[in-house]
Amino acid sequence: MRLCLTEAQGHALARYARDAAPQEACGLLAGVREQVEEVIPIPNAAADPVHHYRLDDVIFARTLMQLEARGLELLAIYHSHPNGDPIPSPTDVRQATFPDTPYVIIGLYNGEARLAAWRVRYGEVTPVEVYVGLPGTAPAVREAKLSRAQIIAILISAILAFAFMIILSLSLLPPAPVIVTPLP
Ligand SMILES: [Zn+2]
């Protein structure tokens, strides 16, 4: 899983975070497959927007319908930490309701904006790769996991190589010496 952003979209996220400070900004990233095409701010409806965020339910639902009608997918949910690291807080982890949608966090610290994305599956947090560059320039994702067929093929070739080595070493052994038994 990866998210690809343009530099302009990264700057837009940083600007929304700075404009909302000291409150947390929040919104959606929409696009196709891994490429973000739009950054969509959503009002923060949290009771305490300085320390928490909650996407406004009605606007969130309406935006999702509009995205679907336009053939765009929800790629990530973003929010900002106006004075902190771009790392999910315990509340962020508890409130993460989308196990397959990355959570992007923009952390503002001493005027600097940093961005990171995370997948939160039932309390387990894993980082998501973020690529910033022009669309279509991200390097191809390596297939990290081997399929069952690949694992079986590797095992068979290892066994064949081992058997071949045994046969070869046996065939290279010098002939057995002739033992002459002395006659009585
Ligand atoms: Zn947070």
Residues whose N, C-alpha, C, O or C-beta is under 5 A from the ligand:
A	BS01	ZN	S89 D92
